[in-house]
Amino acid sequence: MRYADTLLADGERVVLRRRQHWLALLLEARTSVALWVLAVAAFVLGSLIGPSQRGVSDILGVVSLVALLVGLLLFLLHAWAWWAQDYLVTNRRILKVDGIINKRSADSSLEKINDAVLTQDLFGRLFGYGDLDILTAADTAIDRYHMLAQAPLFKREMLNQKHALEMEFSYRQPPSPPLRAGEAGAAAPARPASPGAAPPGAGRSGPRDANEVMATIARRAELRDKGAITTEEYEAKKDDLLGRL
């Protein structure tokens, strides 16, 4: 099990898992690439030197070998750090984990995310990566996913899960009121109603139900304005709610 999976809450599931693009690994390991170039240059130069300068040729051979090994070691460290990355979209949040031994994790709840700004240059579109800035309701960037592999897919899946979470909150029904005395059985006999008296419970549930219906309609209107639901879905739900009054 990867470290990021141990951070998931009960009922939380991973929808999409990504990391930085492999080009980001090459940029981080540019020192290793430079050492490999030096190793090749030293080896070629040592091969061109004649037998009269055998000592210089041996020194260049040692330099070539050391540069090759040091570059390989640095590259393996960068590759390990790249492999340890986890950029997750779950059904509740987005989660970013990096680090080899000392781990760093940062997450953003989907309901608090207002938008995500995706930036792709020409090379990003050709190779399939981009920079993704996560914005809060105040349009403030709280985290950046640099050179994220398949960044458009990551953003699309994040917005899909945010929409699904908003719909879940919208359709969630309030808890049923507790049973009143006399409704649980024969614990208390009902008193006879006086002539002309209103039936029990009359005039109590109407105003509260009306307030709940209007609040639900207002939430549905916000979802419609954000584009989460269509106007037809909003009108159909509003008519259904008003019909219950």
C-alpha positions as CSV (number, residue, x, y, z in Angstrom):
1,M,0.0,0.0,0.0
2,R,1.3,3.4,-0.9
3,Y,1.6,6.2,1.7
4,A,-1.2,8.3,0.2
5,D,-3.7,5.4,0.6
6,T,-3.1,5.4,4.3
7,L,-4.4,9.0,4.4
8,L,-7.9,8.2,3.0
9,A,-10.9,8.6,5.3
10,D,-13.6,6.1,5.9
11,G,-15.8,5.9,2.7
12,E,-13.2,7.8,0.6
13,R,-12.1,6.2,-2.6
14,V,-9.5,7.1,-5.2
15,V,-10.9,8.0,-8.5
16,L,-7.7,9.1,-10.4
17,R,-4.0,8.8,-9.5
18,R,-1.3,10.7,-11.3
19,R,2.2,12.2,-10.8
20,Q,4.4,14.7,-12.6
21,H,5.3,14.1,-16.3
22,W,8.5,12.2,-17.0
23,L,9.9,15.4,-18.5
24,A,9.8,16.9,-15.0
25,L,12.1,14.0,-13.9
26,L,14.6,14.9,-16.6
27,L,14.6,18.6,-15.6
28,E,15.1,17.7,-12.0
29,A,18.0,15.3,-13.0
30,R,19.7,17.8,-15.3
31,T,22.8,17.6,-13.1
32,S,23.0,13.9,-13.8
33,V,22.6,14.5,-17.5
34,A,25.5,17.0,-17.4
35,L,27.7,14.5,-15.6
36,W,26.9,11.9,-18.2
37,V,27.9,14.3,-21.0
38,L,31.1,15.0,-19.2
39,A,31.8,11.3,-18.8
40,V,31.3,10.7,-22.5
41,A,33.5,13.7,-23.4
42,A,36.3,12.5,-21.1
43,F,36.1,9.0,-22.5
44,V,36.3,10.1,-26.1
45,L,39.1,12.6,-25.4
46,G,41.1,9.9,-23.6
47,S,40.7,7.5,-26.5
48,L,42.1,10.1,-28.9
49,I,45.2,10.7,-26.9
50,G,48.2,8.7,-28.2
51,P,50.4,6.2,-26.2
52,S,52.9,9.0,-25.4
53,Q,50.5,10.6,-23.0
54,R,49.3,7.5,-21.3
55,G,49.1,9.2,-17.9
56,V,46.6,11.8,-19.2
57,S,44.6,9.1,-20.8
58,D,44.3,7.3,-17.5
59,I,43.2,10.4,-15.6
60,L,40.5,11.1,-18.2
61,G,39.3,7.5,-17.8
62,V,39.0,7.9,-14.1
63,V,37.1,11.2,-14.5
64,S,34.8,9.5,-17.0
65,L,34.0,6.7,-14.6
66,V,33.4,8.9,-11.6
67,A,31.2,11.3,-13.5
68,L,29.2,8.3,-14.8
69,L,28.7,6.8,-11.4
70,V,27.9,10.0,-9.6
71,G,25.4,11.0,-12.3
72,L,23.7,7.6,-12.1
73,L,23.4,7.9,-8.3
74,L,21.8,11.3,-8.5
75,F,19.4,10.2,-11.2
76,L,18.3,7.2,-9.1
77,L,17.5,9.6,-6.2
78,H,15.5,11.9,-8.4
79,A,13.7,8.9,-10.0
80,W,12.8,7.6,-6.5
81,A,11.4,10.9,-5.5
82,W,9.4,11.1,-8.8
83,W,8.0,7.5,-8.3
84,A,7.0,8.4,-4.7
85,Q,4.7,11.2,-5.8
86,D,0.9,10.7,-5.6
87,Y,-1.5,13.3,-7.0
88,L,-5.0,11.9,-6.3
89,V,-8.6,12.8,-7.0
90,T,-11.0,11.2,-4.6
91,N,-14.7,11.4,-4.1
92,R,-14.1,14.0,-1.3
93,R,-10.9,15.9,-2.1
94,I,-7.7,16.2,-4.1
95,L,-4.6,15.1,-2.4
96,K,-0.9,15.8,-3.2
97,V,1.8,13.7,-1.6
98,D,5.6,13.8,-2.3
99,G,8.8,13.0,-0.5
100,I,10.9,9.9,-0.2
101,I,11.4,9.5,3.6
102,N,10.1,12.8,4.9
103,K,6.6,12.9,3.4
104,R,4.6,16.1,2.7
105,S,0.9,15.9,2.0
106,A,-1.5,18.7,1.0
107,D,-5.2,18.4,0.3
108,S,-8.2,20.5,-0.7
109,S,-11.8,19.6,-0.1
110,L,-13.8,19.6,-3.2
111,E,-16.6,21.7,-1.8
112,K,-14.1,24.5,-1.0
113,I,-12.6,24.6,-4.5
114,N,-14.0,27.3,-6.7
115,D,-12.1,26.7,-9.9
116,A,-8.8,25.3,-11.3
117,V,-6.7,27.3,-13.7
118,L,-4.9,25.0,-16.3
119,T,-1.9,26.4,-18.1
120,Q,-0.4,24.5,-21.1
121,D,2.3,25.8,-23.4
122,L,3.1,24.3,-26.8
123,F,5.3,21.5,-25.4
124,G,2.8,20.8,-22.7
125,R,0.1,20.2,-25.3
126,L,2.4,18.0,-27.4
127,F,3.7,15.9,-24.5
128,G,0.5,15.9,-22.4
129,Y,1.4,17.9,-19.3
130,G,0.4,21.2,-17.7
131,D,0.4,23.4,-14.6
132,L,-2.8,23.3,-12.5
133,D,-3.6,26.0,-10.0
134,I,-6.3,25.2,-7.5
135,L,-8.4,28.2,-6.5
136,T,-10.6,28.8,-3.4
137,A,-13.9,30.7,-3.3
138,A,-11.8,33.9,-2.9
139,D,-10.0,33.2,-6.2
140,T,-6.8,32.6,-4.2
141,A,-4.4,29.9,-5.4
142,I,-3.8,27.4,-2.6
143,D,-1.7,24.9,-4.4
144,R,0.0,24.3,-7.8
145,Y,0.4,21.0,-9.5
146,H,3.5,21.6,-11.7
147,M,4.1,19.7,-14.9
148,L,1.2,17.4,-14.0
149,A,0.8,14.4,-16.4
150,Q,-2.5,14.4,-18.2
151,A,-3.5,17.7,-16.5
152,P,-6.7,18.2,-18.5
153,L,-8.0,14.8,-17.4
154,F,-7.1,15.5,-13.8
155,K,-9.0,18.8,-13.9
156,R,-12.0,17.3,-15.6
157,E,-12.2,14.4,-13.1
158,M,-11.9,16.8,-10.2
159,L,-14.8,18.9,-11.5
160,N,-16.9,15.8,-12.1
161,Q,-16.4,14.6,-8.5
162,K,-17.1,18.1,-7.2
163,H,-20.4,18.1,-9.1
164,A,-21.3,14.7,-7.8
165,L,-20.6,15.8,-4.3
166,E,-22.8,18.9,-4.7
167,M,-25.6,16.7,-6.0
168,E,-25.2,14.4,-3.1
169,F,-25.6,17.3,-0.7
170,S,-28.5,18.7,-2.6
171,Y,-30.5,15.4,-2.7
172,R,-29.7,14.4,0.9
173,Q,-33.0,14.4,2.9
174,P,-33.2,15.9,6.4
175,P,-33.6,13.4,9.3
176,S,-37.1,12.4,10.2
177,P,-38.5,14.2,13.3
178,P,-38.6,12.1,16.5
179,L,-41.9,10.3,17.4
180,R,-44.2,12.3,19.6
181,A,-45.7,10.8,22.7
182,G,-48.6,8.5,21.8
183,E,-47.2,7.7,18.3
184,A,-44.9,4.9,19.5
185,G,-47.7,2.6,20.5
186,A,-50.2,2.5,23.3
187,A,-48.0,4.2,25.9
188,A,-50.3,7.1,26.3
189,P,-53.9,7.2,25.2
190,A,-55.0,10.0,23.0
191,R,-57.3,12.6,24.5
192,P,-60.6,13.0,22.8
193,A,-60.8,16.1,20.7
194,S,-63.3,18.8,21.6
195,P,-66.0,19.6,19.0
196,G,-64.7,22.0,16.4
197,A,-61.1,21.5,17.4
198,A,-58.4,21.2,14.7
199,P,-56.9,17.7,14.2
200,P,-53.6,17.1,16.1
201,G,-50.5,18.5,14.4
202,A,-52.6,20.9,12.2
203,G,-50.8,24.2,11.6
204,R,-47.5,22.9,12.9
205,S,-45.7,21.3,9.9
206,G,-46.8,23.7,7.2
207,P,-44.5,26.7,7.9
208,R,-41.5,24.5,8.6
209,D,-42.1,22.4,5.4
210,A,-42.4,25.6,3.4
211,N,-39.1,26.9,4.7
212,E,-37.4,23.7,3.9
213,V,-38.8,23.6,0.4
214,M,-37.8,27.2,-0.4
215,A,-34.3,26.6,1.0
216,T,-33.9,23.5,-1.3
217,I,-35.2,25.5,-4.3
218,A,-32.6,28.2,-3.5
219,R,-29.8,25.6,-3.4
220,R,-31.0,24.1,-6.7
221,A,-30.9,27.6,-8.2
222,E,-27.3,28.1,-7.2
223,L,-26.4,24.8,-8.9
224,R,-28.2,25.9,-12.0
225,D,-26.3,29.2,-12.1
226,K,-23.0,27.4,-11.7
227,G,-23.9,25.1,-14.6
228,A,-24.0,22.0,-12.4
229,I,-27.6,21.2,-13.5
230,T,-29.7,22.2,-16.5
231,T,-32.6,24.6,-16.4
232,E,-35.0,21.8,-17.2
233,E,-33.7,19.8,-14.2
234,Y,-34.1,22.8,-12.0
235,E,-37.7,23.5,-13.2
236,A,-38.7,19.9,-12.8
237,K,-37.4,19.7,-9.3
238,K,-38.9,23.1,-8.3
239,D,-42.4,22.0,-9.6
240,D,-42.1,18.8,-7.6
241,L,-41.1,20.6,-4.4
242,L,-43.9,23.2,-4.8
243,G,-46.4,20.5,-5.3
244,R,-45.7,19.1,-1.9
245,L,-46.8,22.3,-0.1
